[in-house]
Amino acid sequence: MVVILSDCFDNADALGRSLQHLRFRNHEILLFHVLAPEEIEFPFKHPTKFRNIETPGHEILTDTRRLRDEYLKNFAEWRDKIKRRAEDLHVD
């Protein structure tokens, strides 16, 4: 049994290939998709600086009001893609 706790912030196709490899090796897989409420709801209303904590020094200042709708659309599509891929591979 393989238990994965992840935000899954990577290429959804690459994640799918990794899950497929584990299934091919006959592992049962539990995937816990861990997200912060801010990632799901995108509640920001003012210009906001976002930092990439995995890449030191990588920051971007954004007008969140302009980005909100597109972010939520892209985020939902990305989550759905990961969910479909996991379901196709019988990953819980």
PyMOL Python script that loads the backbone (N, CA, C, O; Angstrom):
from pymol import cmd

cmd.read_pdbstr("""\
ATOM      1  N   MET A   1       0.845  -1.169   0.000  1.00  0.00           N
ATOM      2  CA  MET A   1       0.000   0.000   0.000  1.00  0.00           C
ATOM      3  C   MET A   1       0.893   1.236   0.000  1.00  0.00           C
ATOM      4  O   MET A   1       1.873   1.315   0.741  1.00  0.00           O
ATOM      5  N   VAL A   2       0.537   2.187  -0.838  1.00  0.00           N
ATOM      6  CA  VAL A   2       1.251   3.456  -0.920  1.00  0.00           C
ATOM      7  C   VAL A   2       0.280   4.560  -0.530  1.00  0.00           C
ATOM      8  O   VAL A   2      -0.808   4.671  -1.096  1.00  0.00           O
ATOM      9  N   VAL A   3       0.680   5.378   0.444  1.00  0.00           N
ATOM     10  CA  VAL A   3      -0.130   6.509   0.883  1.00  0.00           C
ATOM     11  C   VAL A   3       0.593   7.782   0.458  1.00  0.00           C
ATOM     12  O   VAL A   3       1.760   7.991   0.791  1.00  0.00           O
ATOM     13  N   ILE A   4      -0.111   8.619  -0.274  1.00  0.00           N
ATOM     14  CA  ILE A   4       0.473   9.861  -0.781  1.00  0.00           C
ATOM     15  C   ILE A   4      -0.292  11.033  -0.188  1.00  0.00           C
ATOM     16  O   ILE A   4      -1.512  11.126  -0.329  1.00  0.00           O
ATOM     17  N   LEU A   5       0.431  11.926   0.475  1.00  0.00           N
ATOM     18  CA  LEU A   5      -0.123  13.189   0.971  1.00  0.00           C
ATOM     19  C   LEU A   5       0.555  14.287   0.166  1.00  0.00           C
ATOM     20  O   LEU A   5       1.767  14.476   0.266  1.00  0.00           O
ATOM     21  N   SER A   6      -0.227  15.015  -0.635  1.00  0.00           N
ATOM     22  CA  SER A   6       0.393  15.979  -1.533  1.00  0.00           C
ATOM     23  C   SER A   6      -0.595  17.068  -1.929  1.00  0.00           C
ATOM     24  O   SER A   6      -1.809  16.860  -1.922  1.00  0.00           O
ATOM     25  N   ASP A   7      -0.053  18.230  -2.273  1.00  0.00           N
ATOM     26  CA  ASP A   7      -0.885  19.272  -2.868  1.00  0.00           C
ATOM     27  C   ASP A   7      -1.068  19.009  -4.363  1.00  0.00           C
ATOM     28  O   ASP A   7      -1.887  19.651  -5.020  1.00  0.00           O
ATOM     29  N   CYS A   8      -0.303  18.068  -4.887  1.00  0.00           N
ATOM     30  CA  CYS A   8      -0.370  17.649  -6.300  1.00  0.00           C
ATOM     31  C   CYS A   8      -0.063  18.793  -7.260  1.00  0.00           C
ATOM     32  O   CYS A   8      -0.422  18.728  -8.436  1.00  0.00           O
ATOM     33  N   PHE A   9       0.595  19.835  -6.772  1.00  0.00           N
ATOM     34  CA  PHE A   9       0.935  20.958  -7.649  1.00  0.00           C
ATOM     35  C   PHE A   9       2.109  20.579  -8.523  1.00  0.00           C
ATOM     36  O   PHE A   9       3.264  20.900  -8.243  1.00  0.00           O
ATOM     37  N   ASP A  10       1.772  19.892  -9.580  1.00  0.00           N
ATOM     38  CA  ASP A  10       2.721  19.461 -10.588  1.00  0.00           C
ATOM     39  C   ASP A  10       1.909  19.249 -11.848  1.00  0.00           C
ATOM     40  O   ASP A  10       0.696  19.460 -11.857  1.00  0.00           O
ATOM     41  N   ASN A  11       2.551  18.850 -12.868  1.00  0.00           N
ATOM     42  CA  ASN A  11       1.870  18.540 -14.101  1.00  0.00           C
ATOM     43  C   ASN A  11       0.941  17.348 -13.863  1.00  0.00           C
ATOM     44  O   ASN A  11       1.390  16.288 -13.427  1.00  0.00           O
ATOM     45  N   ALA A  12      -0.341  17.517 -14.144  1.00  0.00           N
ATOM     46  CA  ALA A  12      -1.322  16.463 -13.879  1.00  0.00           C
ATOM     47  C   ALA A  12      -1.007  15.196 -14.671  1.00  0.00           C
ATOM     48  O   ALA A  12      -1.225  14.089 -14.178  1.00  0.00           O
ATOM     49  N   ASP A  13      -0.497  15.347 -15.892  1.00  0.00           N
ATOM     50  CA  ASP A  13      -0.152  14.165 -16.688  1.00  0.00           C
ATOM     51  C   ASP A  13       1.023  13.399 -16.078  1.00  0.00           C
ATOM     52  O   ASP A  13       1.028  12.168 -16.061  1.00  0.00           O
ATOM     53  N   ALA A  14       2.025  14.139 -15.573  1.00  0.00           N
ATOM     54  CA  ALA A  14       3.172  13.499 -14.926  1.00  0.00           C
ATOM     55  C   ALA A  14       2.723  12.770 -13.658  1.00  0.00           C
ATOM     56  O   ALA A  14       3.176  11.658 -13.384  1.00  0.00           O
ATOM     57  N   LEU A  15       1.846  13.388 -12.896  1.00  0.00           N
ATOM     58  CA  LEU A  15       1.314  12.740 -11.699  1.00  0.00           C
ATOM     59  C   LEU A  15       0.568  11.470 -12.088  1.00  0.00           C
ATOM     60  O   LEU A  15       0.711  10.435 -11.437  1.00  0.00           O
ATOM     61  N   GLY A  16      -0.226  11.551 -13.149  1.00  0.00           N
ATOM     62  CA  GLY A  16      -0.962  10.380 -13.624  1.00  0.00           C
ATOM     63  C   GLY A  16      -0.038   9.242 -14.014  1.00  0.00           C
ATOM     64  O   GLY A  16      -0.314   8.081 -13.709  1.00  0.00           O
ATOM     65  N   ARG A  17       1.060   9.568 -14.689  1.00  0.00           N
ATOM     66  CA  ARG A  17       2.025   8.528 -15.072  1.00  0.00           C
ATOM     67  C   ARG A  17       2.650   7.887 -13.838  1.00  0.00           C
ATOM     68  O   ARG A  17       2.875   6.677 -13.811  1.00  0.00           O
ATOM     69  N   SER A  18       2.931   8.693 -12.817  1.00  0.00           N
ATOM     70  CA  SER A  18       3.497   8.145 -11.577  1.00  0.00           C
ATOM     71  C   SER A  18       2.500   7.207 -10.891  1.00  0.00           C
ATOM     72  O   SER A  18       2.873   6.130 -10.426  1.00  0.00           O
ATOM     73  N   LEU A  19       1.250   7.617 -10.833  1.00  0.00           N
ATOM     74  CA  LEU A  19       0.222   6.765 -10.235  1.00  0.00           C
ATOM     75  C   LEU A  19       0.051   5.487 -11.046  1.00  0.00           C
ATOM     76  O   LEU A  19      -0.108   4.402 -10.488  1.00  0.00           O
ATOM     77  N   GLN A  20       0.087   5.626 -12.360  1.00  0.00           N
ATOM     78  CA  GLN A  20      -0.052   4.458 -13.238  1.00  0.00           C
ATOM     79  C   GLN A  20       1.086   3.463 -13.000  1.00  0.00           C
ATOM     80  O   GLN A  20       0.870   2.251 -12.987  1.00  0.00           O
ATOM     81  N   HIS A  21       2.288   3.983 -12.815  1.00  0.00           N
ATOM     82  CA  HIS A  21       3.438   3.112 -12.546  1.00  0.00           C
ATOM     83  C   HIS A  21       3.229   2.335 -11.249  1.00  0.00           C
ATOM     84  O   HIS A  21       3.494   1.135 -11.186  1.00  0.00           O
ATOM     85  N   LEU A  22       2.754   3.025 -10.219  1.00  0.00           N
ATOM     86  CA  LEU A  22       2.504   2.342  -8.943  1.00  0.00           C
ATOM     87  C   LEU A  22       1.415   1.287  -9.087  1.00  0.00           C
ATOM     88  O   LEU A  22       1.532   0.200  -8.522  1.00  0.00           O
ATOM     89  N   ARG A  23       0.358   1.593  -9.835  1.00  0.00           N
ATOM     90  CA  ARG A  23      -0.710   0.608 -10.049  1.00  0.00           C
ATOM     91  C   ARG A  23      -0.184  -0.582 -10.843  1.00  0.00           C
ATOM     92  O   ARG A  23      -0.544  -1.725 -10.559  1.00  0.00           O
ATOM     93  N   PHE A  24       0.662  -0.324 -11.832  1.00  0.00           N
ATOM     94  CA  PHE A  24       1.254  -1.395 -12.623  1.00  0.00           C
ATOM     95  C   PHE A  24       2.041  -2.358 -11.740  1.00  0.00           C
ATOM     96  O   PHE A  24       2.103  -3.558 -12.009  1.00  0.00           O
ATOM     97  N   ARG A  25       2.640  -1.815 -10.684  1.00  0.00           N
ATOM     98  CA  ARG A  25       3.419  -2.642  -9.750  1.00  0.00           C
ATOM     99  C   ARG A  25       2.513  -3.274  -8.682  1.00  0.00           C
ATOM    100  O   ARG A  25       3.000  -3.808  -7.685  1.00  0.00           O
ATOM    101  N   ASN A  26       1.203  -3.208  -8.901  1.00  0.00           N
ATOM    102  CA  ASN A  26       0.186  -3.822  -8.040  1.00  0.00           C
ATOM    103  C   ASN A  26       0.089  -3.215  -6.641  1.00  0.00           C
ATOM    104  O   ASN A  26      -0.266  -3.902  -5.683  1.00  0.00           O
ATOM    105  N   HIS A  27       0.405  -1.937  -6.530  1.00  0.00           N
ATOM    106  CA  HIS A  27       0.236  -1.249  -5.248  1.00  0.00           C
ATOM    107  C   HIS A  27      -1.195  -0.734  -5.130  1.00  0.00           C
ATOM    108  O   HIS A  27      -1.789  -0.277  -6.106  1.00  0.00           O
ATOM    109  N   GLU A  28      -1.730  -0.815  -3.925  1.00  0.00           N
ATOM    110  CA  GLU A  28      -2.970  -0.108  -3.638  1.00  0.00           C
ATOM    111  C   GLU A  28      -2.555   1.299  -3.252  1.00  0.00           C
ATOM    112  O   GLU A  28      -1.598   1.468  -2.497  1.00  0.00           O
ATOM    113  N   ILE A  29      -3.251   2.313  -3.749  1.00  0.00           N
ATOM    114  CA  ILE A  29      -2.812   3.700  -3.562  1.00  0.00           C
ATOM    115  C   ILE A  29      -3.915   4.507  -2.894  1.00  0.00           C
ATOM    116  O   ILE A  29      -5.074   4.471  -3.309  1.00  0.00           O
ATOM    117  N   LEU A  30      -3.533   5.233  -1.855  1.00  0.00           N
ATOM    118  CA  LEU A  30      -4.405   6.214  -1.224  1.00  0.00           C
ATOM    119  C   LEU A  30      -3.781   7.586  -1.480  1.00  0.00           C
ATOM    120  O   LEU A  30      -2.644   7.837  -1.082  1.00  0.00           O
ATOM    121  N   LEU A  31      -4.519   8.462  -2.138  1.00  0.00           N
ATOM    122  CA  LEU A  31      -4.032   9.801  -2.453  1.00  0.00           C
ATOM    123  C   LEU A  31      -4.839  10.816  -1.666  1.00  0.00           C
ATOM    124  O   LEU A  31      -6.048  10.944  -1.860  1.00  0.00           O
ATOM    125  N   PHE A  32      -4.179  11.529  -0.789  1.00  0.00           N
ATOM    126  CA  PHE A  32      -4.800  12.606  -0.033  1.00  0.00           C
ATOM    127  C   PHE A  32      -4.363  13.920  -0.684  1.00  0.00           C
ATOM    128  O   PHE A  32      -3.202  14.318  -0.595  1.00  0.00           O
ATOM    129  N   HIS A  33      -5.311  14.578  -1.335  1.00  0.00           N
ATOM    130  CA  HIS A  33      -5.030  15.842  -2.018  1.00  0.00           C
ATOM    131  C   HIS A  33      -5.211  16.960  -0.996  1.00  0.00           C
ATOM    132  O   HIS A  33      -6.338  17.316  -0.652  1.00  0.00           O
ATOM    133  N   VAL A  34      -4.105  17.510  -0.513  1.00  0.00           N
ATOM    134  CA  VAL A  34      -4.106  18.484   0.570  1.00  0.00           C
ATOM    135  C   VAL A  34      -4.043  19.896  -0.010  1.00  0.00           C
ATOM    136  O   VAL A  34      -3.097  20.250  -0.713  1.00  0.00           O
ATOM    137  N   LEU A  35      -5.065  20.696   0.296  1.00  0.00           N
ATOM    138  CA  LEU A  35      -5.138  22.065  -0.214  1.00  0.00           C
ATOM    139  C   LEU A  35      -5.517  23.023   0.908  1.00  0.00           C
ATOM    140  O   LEU A  35      -6.220  22.653   1.848  1.00  0.00           O
ATOM    141  N   ALA A  36      -5.050  24.239   0.796  1.00  0.00           N
ATOM    142  CA  ALA A  36      -5.429  25.290   1.735  1.00  0.00           C
ATOM    143  C   ALA A  36      -6.730  25.928   1.255  1.00  0.00           C
ATOM    144  O   ALA A  36      -6.987  25.963   0.052  1.00  0.00           O
ATOM    145  N   PRO A  37      -7.548  26.429   2.167  1.00  0.00           N
ATOM    146  CA  PRO A  37      -8.799  27.080   1.756  1.00  0.00           C
ATOM    147  C   PRO A  37      -8.570  28.218   0.755  1.00  0.00           C
ATOM    148  O   PRO A  37      -9.390  28.435  -0.138  1.00  0.00           O
ATOM    149  N   GLU A  38      -7.463  28.940   0.904  1.00  0.00           N
ATOM    150  CA  GLU A  38      -7.178  30.054  -0.012  1.00  0.00           C
ATOM    151  C   GLU A  38      -6.949  29.577  -1.441  1.00  0.00           C
ATOM    152  O   GLU A  38      -7.259  30.290  -2.395  1.00  0.00           O
ATOM    153  N   GLU A  39      -6.412  28.381  -1.586  1.00  0.00           N
ATOM    154  CA  GLU A  39      -6.184  27.827  -2.922  1.00  0.00           C
ATOM    155  C   GLU A  39      -7.508  27.461  -3.589  1.00  0.00           C
ATOM    156  O   GLU A  39      -7.645  27.566  -4.807  1.00  0.00           O
ATOM    157  N   ILE A  40      -8.462  27.040  -2.802  1.00  0.00           N
ATOM    158  CA  ILE A  40      -9.756  26.617  -3.323  1.00  0.00           C
ATOM    159  C   ILE A  40     -10.667  27.818  -3.579  1.00  0.00           C
ATOM    160  O   ILE A  40     -11.327  27.886  -4.615  1.00  0.00           O
ATOM    161  N   GLU A  41     -10.704  28.750  -2.651  1.00  0.00           N
ATOM    162  CA  GLU A  41     -11.653  29.869  -2.708  1.00  0.00           C
ATOM    163  C   GLU A  41     -11.091  31.126  -3.358  1.00  0.00           C
ATOM    164  O   GLU A  41     -11.848  31.943  -3.882  1.00  0.00           O
ATOM    165  N   PHE A  42      -9.764  31.288  -3.330  1.00  0.00           N
ATOM    166  CA  PHE A  42      -9.090  32.489  -3.841  1.00  0.00           C
ATOM    167  C   PHE A  42      -9.810  33.754  -3.355  1.00  0.00           C
ATOM    168  O   PHE A  42     -10.379  34.493  -4.158  1.00  0.00           O
ATOM    169  N   PRO A  43      -9.785  34.001  -2.038  1.00  0.00           N
ATOM    170  CA  PRO A  43     -10.559  35.091  -1.446  1.00  0.00           C
ATOM    171  C   PRO A  43      -9.901  36.476  -1.536  1.00  0.00           C
ATOM    172  O   PRO A  43     -10.434  37.444  -0.994  1.00  0.00           O
ATOM    173  N   PHE A  44      -8.778  36.576  -2.199  1.00  0.00           N
ATOM    174  CA  PHE A  44      -8.004  37.813  -2.212  1.00  0.00           C
ATOM    175  C   PHE A  44      -8.739  38.922  -2.962  1.00  0.00           C
ATOM    176  O   PHE A  44      -9.320  38.687  -4.021  1.00  0.00           O
ATOM    177  N   LYS A  45      -8.706  40.133  -2.400  1.00  0.00           N
ATOM    178  CA  LYS A  45      -9.426  41.260  -2.989  1.00  0.00           C
ATOM    179  C   LYS A  45      -8.526  42.458  -3.278  1.00  0.00           C
ATOM    180  O   LYS A  45      -8.975  43.442  -3.865  1.00  0.00           O
ATOM    181  N   HIS A  46      -7.281  42.384  -2.879  1.00  0.00           N
ATOM    182  CA  HIS A  46      -6.343  43.496  -3.053  1.00  0.00           C
ATOM    183  C   HIS A  46      -5.101  42.982  -3.778  1.00  0.00           C
ATOM    184  O   HIS A  46      -4.864  41.775  -3.829  1.00  0.00           O
ATOM    185  N   PRO A  47      -4.309  43.897  -4.338  1.00  0.00           N
ATOM    186  CA  PRO A  47      -3.034  43.435  -4.918  1.00  0.00           C
ATOM    187  C   PRO A  47      -2.282  42.608  -3.874  1.00  0.00           C
ATOM    188  O   PRO A  47      -2.145  43.019  -2.722  1.00  0.00           O
ATOM    189  N   THR A  48      -1.806  41.459  -4.287  1.00  0.00           N
ATOM    190  CA  THR A  48      -1.200  40.506  -3.357  1.00  0.00           C
ATOM    191  C   THR A  48       0.094  39.964  -3.936  1.00  0.00           C
ATOM    192  O   THR A  48       0.183  39.675  -5.129  1.00  0.00           O
ATOM    193  N   LYS A  49       1.095  39.830  -3.080  1.00  0.00           N
ATOM    194  CA  LYS A  49       2.357  39.228  -3.488  1.00  0.00           C
ATOM    195  C   LYS A  49       2.338  37.758  -3.092  1.00  0.00           C
ATOM    196  O   LYS A  49       2.136  37.412  -1.928  1.00  0.00           O
ATOM    197  N   PHE A  50       2.552  36.910  -4.079  1.00  0.00           N
ATOM    198  CA  PHE A  50       2.613  35.477  -3.844  1.00  0.00           C
ATOM    199  C   PHE A  50       4.066  35.028  -3.919  1.00  0.00           C
ATOM    200  O   PHE A  50       4.814  35.449  -4.802  1.00  0.00           O
ATOM    201  N   ARG A  51       4.458  34.163  -2.976  1.00  0.00           N
ATOM    202  CA  ARG A  51       5.810  33.613  -2.941  1.00  0.00           C
ATOM    203  C   ARG A  51       5.752  32.128  -3.209  1.00  0.00           C
ATOM    204  O   ARG A  51       4.864  31.430  -2.720  1.00  0.00           O
ATOM    205  N   ASN A  52       6.697  31.652  -3.984  1.00  0.00           N
ATOM    206  CA  ASN A  52       6.853  30.225  -4.203  1.00  0.00           C
ATOM    207  C   ASN A  52       7.807  29.721  -3.125  1.00  0.00           C
ATOM    208  O   ASN A  52       9.009  29.981  -3.184  1.00  0.00           O
ATOM    209  N   ILE A  53       7.275  29.005  -2.147  1.00  0.00           N
ATOM    210  CA  ILE A  53       8.121  28.573  -1.028  1.00  0.00           C
ATOM    211  C   ILE A  53       9.080  27.463  -1.426  1.00  0.00           C
ATOM    212  O   ILE A  53      10.018  27.158  -0.690  1.00  0.00           O
ATOM    213  N   GLU A  54       8.850  26.855  -2.592  1.00  0.00           N
ATOM    214  CA  GLU A  54       9.756  25.805  -3.055  1.00  0.00           C
ATOM    215  C   GLU A  54      10.902  26.365  -3.887  1.00  0.00           C
ATOM    216  O   GLU A  54      11.884  25.666  -4.140  1.00  0.00           O
ATOM    217  N   THR A  55      10.784  27.616  -4.314  1.00  0.00           N
ATOM    218  CA  THR A  55      11.836  28.277  -5.087  1.00  0.00           C
ATOM    219  C   THR A  55      12.139  29.622  -4.425  1.00  0.00           C
ATOM    220  O   THR A  55      11.449  30.605  -4.696  1.00  0.00           O
ATOM    221  N   PRO A  56      13.147  29.683  -3.572  1.00  0.00           N
ATOM    222  CA  PRO A  56      13.466  30.925  -2.871  1.00  0.00           C
ATOM    223  C   PRO A  56      13.661  32.096  -3.836  1.00  0.00           C
ATOM    224  O   PRO A  56      14.308  31.971  -4.876  1.00  0.00           O
ATOM    225  N   GLY A  57      13.082  33.232  -3.457  1.00  0.00           N
ATOM    226  CA  GLY A  57      13.228  34.441  -4.258  1.00  0.00           C
ATOM    227  C   GLY A  57      12.223  34.577  -5.382  1.00  0.00           C
ATOM    228  O   GLY A  57      12.185  35.612  -6.048  1.00  0.00           O
ATOM    229  N   HIS A  58      11.406  33.559  -5.613  1.00  0.00           N
ATOM    230  CA  HIS A  58      10.411  33.623  -6.686  1.00  0.00           C
ATOM    231  C   HIS A  58       9.127  34.219  -6.114  1.00  0.00           C
ATOM    232  O   HIS A  58       8.413  33.571  -5.349  1.00  0.00           O
ATOM    233  N   GLU A  59       8.848  35.467  -6.499  1.00  0.00           N
ATOM    234  CA  GLU A  59       7.663  36.184  -6.027  1.00  0.00           C
ATOM    235  C   GLU A  59       6.986  36.868  -7.208  1.00  0.00           C
ATOM    236  O   GLU A  59       7.618  37.179  -8.217  1.00  0.00           O
ATOM    237  N   ILE A  60       5.684  37.092  -7.054  1.00  0.00           N
ATOM    238  CA  ILE A  60       4.955  37.816  -8.082  1.00  0.00           C
ATOM    239  C   ILE A  60       3.853  38.637  -7.413  1.00  0.00           C
ATOM    240  O   ILE A  60       3.111  38.133  -6.569  1.00  0.00           O
ATOM    241  N   LEU A  61       3.760  39.899  -7.801  1.00  0.00           N
ATOM    242  CA  LEU A  61       2.711  40.790  -7.315  1.00  0.00           C
ATOM    243  C   LEU A  61       1.593  40.777  -8.347  1.00  0.00           C
ATOM    244  O   LEU A  61       1.835  40.994  -9.535  1.00  0.00           O
ATOM    245  N   THR A  62       0.367  40.522  -7.892  1.00  0.00           N
ATOM    246  CA  THR A  62      -0.740  40.389  -8.834  1.00  0.00           C
ATOM    247  C   THR A  62      -1.938  41.228  -8.423  1.00  0.00           C
ATOM    248  O   THR A  62      -2.128  41.542  -7.248  1.00  0.00           O
ATOM    249  N   ASP A  63      -2.740  41.583  -9.416  1.00  0.00           N
ATOM    250  CA  ASP A  63      -4.046  42.199  -9.184  1.00  0.00           C
ATOM    251  C   ASP A  63      -5.034  41.049  -9.120  1.00  0.00           C
ATOM    252  O   ASP A  63      -5.523  40.586 -10.150  1.00  0.00           O
ATOM    253  N   THR A  64      -5.324  40.592  -7.923  1.00  0.00           N
ATOM    254  CA  THR A  64      -6.112  39.377  -7.730  1.00  0.00           C
ATOM    255  C   THR A  64      -7.541  39.503  -8.247  1.00  0.00           C
ATOM    256  O   THR A  64      -8.146  38.504  -8.634  1.00  0.00           O
ATOM    257  N   ARG A  65      -8.083  40.704  -8.258  1.00  0.00           N
ATOM    258  CA  ARG A  65      -9.451  40.864  -8.767  1.00  0.00           C
ATOM    259  C   ARG A  65      -9.528  40.523 -10.247  1.00  0.00           C
ATOM    260  O   ARG A  65     -10.516  39.952 -10.708  1.00  0.00           O
ATOM    261  N   ARG A  66      -8.480  40.874 -10.992  1.00  0.00           N
ATOM    262  CA  ARG A  66      -8.463  40.574 -12.427  1.00  0.00           C
ATOM    263  C   ARG A  66      -8.233  39.087 -12.696  1.00  0.00           C
ATOM    264  O   ARG A  66      -8.692  38.562 -13.710  1.00  0.00           O
ATOM    265  N   LEU A  67      -7.534  38.418 -11.803  1.00  0.00           N
ATOM    266  CA  LEU A  67      -7.167  37.020 -12.021  1.00  0.00           C
ATOM    267  C   LEU A  67      -8.159  36.010 -11.457  1.00  0.00           C
ATOM    268  O   LEU A  67      -8.146  34.844 -11.852  1.00  0.00           O
ATOM    269  N   ARG A  68      -9.007  36.439 -10.550  1.00  0.00           N
ATOM    270  CA  ARG A  68      -9.827  35.510  -9.775  1.00  0.00           C
ATOM    271  C   ARG A  68     -10.624  34.539 -10.643  1.00  0.00           C
ATOM    272  O   ARG A  68     -10.519  33.327 -10.459  1.00  0.00           O
ATOM    273  N   ASP A  69     -11.411  35.043 -11.577  1.00  0.00           N
ATOM    274  CA  ASP A  69     -12.274  34.169 -12.376  1.00  0.00           C
ATOM    275  C   ASP A  69     -11.466  33.152 -13.178  1.00  0.00           C
ATOM    276  O   ASP A  69     -11.808  31.970 -13.216  1.00  0.00           O
ATOM    277  N   GLU A  70     -10.402  33.611 -13.811  1.00  0.00           N
ATOM    278  CA  GLU A  70      -9.585  32.697 -14.605  1.00  0.00           C
ATOM    279  C   GLU A  70      -8.871  31.680 -13.716  1.00  0.00           C
ATOM    280  O   GLU A  70      -8.778  30.502 -14.059  1.00  0.00           O
ATOM    281  N   TYR A  71      -8.365  32.150 -12.564  1.00  0.00           N
ATOM    282  CA  TYR A  71      -7.716  31.238 -11.625  1.00  0.00           C
ATOM    283  C   TYR A  71      -8.688  30.141 -11.206  1.00  0.00           C
ATOM    284  O   TYR A  71      -8.347  28.959 -11.266  1.00  0.00           O
ATOM    285  N   LEU A  72      -9.898  30.517 -10.780  1.00  0.00           N
ATOM    286  CA  LEU A  72     -10.871  29.536 -10.307  1.00  0.00           C
ATOM    287  C   LEU A  72     -11.247  28.555 -11.406  1.00  0.00           C
ATOM    288  O   LEU A  72     -11.412  27.365 -11.135  1.00  0.00           O
ATOM    289  N   LYS A  73     -11.385  29.024 -12.632  1.00  0.00           N
ATOM    290  CA  LYS A  73     -11.697  28.145 -13.770  1.00  0.00           C
ATOM    291  C   LYS A  73     -10.559  27.156 -14.007  1.00  0.00           C
ATOM    292  O   LYS A  73     -10.791  25.953 -14.128  1.00  0.00           O
ATOM    293  N   ASN A  74      -9.326  27.668 -14.075  1.00  0.00           N
ATOM    294  CA  ASN A  74      -8.160  26.806 -14.309  1.00  0.00           C
ATOM    295  C   ASN A  74      -7.941  25.840 -13.150  1.00  0.00           C
ATOM    296  O   ASN A  74      -7.596  24.677 -13.362  1.00  0.00           O
ATOM    297  N   PHE A  75      -8.140  26.315 -11.937  1.00  0.00           N
ATOM    298  CA  PHE A  75      -7.961  25.471 -10.758  1.00  0.00           C
ATOM    299  C   PHE A  75      -8.961  24.318 -10.769  1.00  0.00           C
ATOM    300  O   PHE A  75      -8.593  23.175 -10.498  1.00  0.00           O
ATOM    301  N   ALA A  76     -10.226  24.613 -11.081  1.00  0.00           N
ATOM    302  CA  ALA A  76     -11.254  23.575 -11.131  1.00  0.00           C
ATOM    303  C   ALA A  76     -10.940  22.556 -12.226  1.00  0.00           C
ATOM    304  O   ALA A  76     -11.090  21.354 -12.006  1.00  0.00           O
ATOM    305  N   GLU A  77     -10.511  23.011 -13.385  1.00  0.00           N
ATOM    306  CA  GLU A  77     -10.154  22.095 -14.470  1.00  0.00           C
ATOM    307  C   GLU A  77      -8.992  21.193 -14.067  1.00  0.00           C
ATOM    308  O   GLU A  77      -9.003  19.994 -14.346  1.00  0.00           O
ATOM    309  N   TRP A  78      -7.989  21.776 -13.410  1.00  0.00           N
ATOM    310  CA  TRP A  78      -6.811  21.016 -12.963  1.00  0.00           C
ATOM    311  C   TRP A  78      -7.203  19.968 -11.924  1.00  0.00           C
ATOM    312  O   TRP A  78      -6.764  18.821 -12.005  1.00  0.00           O
ATOM    313  N   ARG A  79      -8.031  20.357 -10.946  1.00  0.00           N
ATOM    314  CA  ARG A  79      -8.481  19.405  -9.925  1.00  0.00           C
ATOM    315  C   ARG A  79      -9.308  18.281 -10.541  1.00  0.00           C
ATOM    316  O   ARG A  79      -9.156  17.117 -10.170  1.00  0.00           O
ATOM    317  N   ASP A  80     -10.175  18.629 -11.474  1.00  0.00           N
ATOM    318  CA  ASP A  80     -10.987  17.616 -12.142  1.00  0.00           C
ATOM    319  C   ASP A  80     -10.119  16.635 -12.924  1.00  0.00           C
ATOM    320  O   ASP A  80     -10.392  15.435 -12.945  1.00  0.00           O
ATOM    321  N   LYS A  81      -9.073  17.149 -13.566  1.00  0.00           N
ATOM    322  CA  LYS A  81      -8.174  16.288 -14.334  1.00  0.00           C
ATOM    323  C   LYS A  81      -7.466  15.296 -13.412  1.00  0.00           C
ATOM    324  O   LYS A  81      -7.354  14.115 -13.739  1.00  0.00           O
ATOM    325  N   ILE A  82      -6.991  15.774 -12.264  1.00  0.00           N
ATOM    326  CA  ILE A  82      -6.334  14.894 -11.301  1.00  0.00           C
ATOM    327  C   ILE A  82      -7.331  13.863 -10.765  1.00  0.00           C
ATOM    328  O   ILE A  82      -7.008  12.680 -10.655  1.00  0.00           O
ATOM    329  N   LYS A  83      -8.529  14.312 -10.435  1.00  0.00           N
ATOM    330  CA  LYS A  83      -9.547  13.408  -9.905  1.00  0.00           C
ATOM    331  C   LYS A  83      -9.908  12.330 -10.932  1.00  0.00           C
ATOM    332  O   LYS A  83      -9.987  11.152 -10.583  1.00  0.00           O
ATOM    333  N   ARG A  84     -10.125  12.714 -12.184  1.00  0.00           N
ATOM    334  CA  ARG A  84     -10.453  11.739 -13.237  1.00  0.00           C
ATOM    335  C   ARG A  84      -9.330  10.731 -13.422  1.00  0.00           C
ATOM    336  O   ARG A  84      -9.570   9.532 -13.565  1.00  0.00           O
ATOM    337  N   ARG A  85      -8.099  11.235 -13.418  1.00  0.00           N
ATOM    338  CA  ARG A  85      -6.944  10.353 -13.614  1.00  0.00           C
ATOM    339  C   ARG A  85      -6.866   9.340 -12.474  1.00  0.00           C
ATOM    340  O   ARG A  85      -6.646   8.151 -12.703  1.00  0.00           O
ATOM    341  N   ALA A  86      -7.048   9.822 -11.241  1.00  0.00           N
ATOM    342  CA  ALA A  86      -7.008   8.919 -10.082  1.00  0.00           C
ATOM    343  C   ALA A  86      -8.150   7.893 -10.163  1.00  0.00           C
ATOM    344  O   ALA A  86      -7.939   6.708  -9.904  1.00  0.00           O
ATOM    345  N   GLU A  87      -9.341   8.343 -10.517  1.00  0.00           N
ATOM    346  CA  GLU A  87     -10.470   7.420 -10.625  1.00  0.00           C
ATOM    347  C   GLU A  87     -10.229   6.376 -11.717  1.00  0.00           C
ATOM    348  O   GLU A  87     -10.531   5.198 -11.527  1.00  0.00           O
ATOM    349  N   ASP A  88      -9.689   6.806 -12.854  1.00  0.00           N
ATOM    350  CA  ASP A  88      -9.396   5.873 -13.949  1.00  0.00           C
ATOM    351  C   ASP A  88      -8.432   4.772 -13.521  1.00  0.00           C
ATOM    352  O   ASP A  88      -8.497   3.647 -14.016  1.00  0.00           O
ATOM    353  N   LEU A  89      -7.529   5.113 -12.589  1.00  0.00           N
ATOM    354  CA  LEU A  89      -6.531   4.153 -12.124  1.00  0.00           C
ATOM    355  C   LEU A  89      -6.952   3.442 -10.841  1.00  0.00           C
ATOM    356  O   LEU A  89      -6.171   2.688 -10.262  1.00  0.00           O
ATOM    357  N   HIS A  90      -8.184   3.682 -10.398  1.00  0.00           N
ATOM    358  CA  HIS A  90      -8.733   3.089  -9.174  1.00  0.00           C
ATOM    359  C   HIS A  90      -7.887   3.468  -7.955  1.00  0.00           C
ATOM    360  O   HIS A  90      -7.604   2.642  -7.088  1.00  0.00           O
ATOM    361  N   VAL A  91      -7.500   4.729  -7.919  1.00  0.00           N
ATOM    362  CA  VAL A  91      -6.776   5.274  -6.767  1.00  0.00           C
ATOM    363  C   VAL A  91      -7.798   5.900  -5.841  1.00  0.00           C
ATOM    364  O   VAL A  91      -8.614   6.718  -6.268  1.00  0.00           O
ATOM    365  N   ASP A  92      -7.755   5.519  -4.571  1.00  0.00           N
ATOM    366  CA  ASP A  92      -8.679   6.089  -3.584  1.00  0.00           C
ATOM    367  C   ASP A  92      -8.165   7.425  -3.090  1.00  0.00           C
ATOM    368  O   ASP A  92      -8.805   8.062  -2.253  1.00  0.00           O
TER     369      ASP A  92
END
""", "prot")
cmd.dss("prot")
cmd.show_as("cartoon", "prot")
cmd.util.cbc("prot")
cmd.orient("prot")
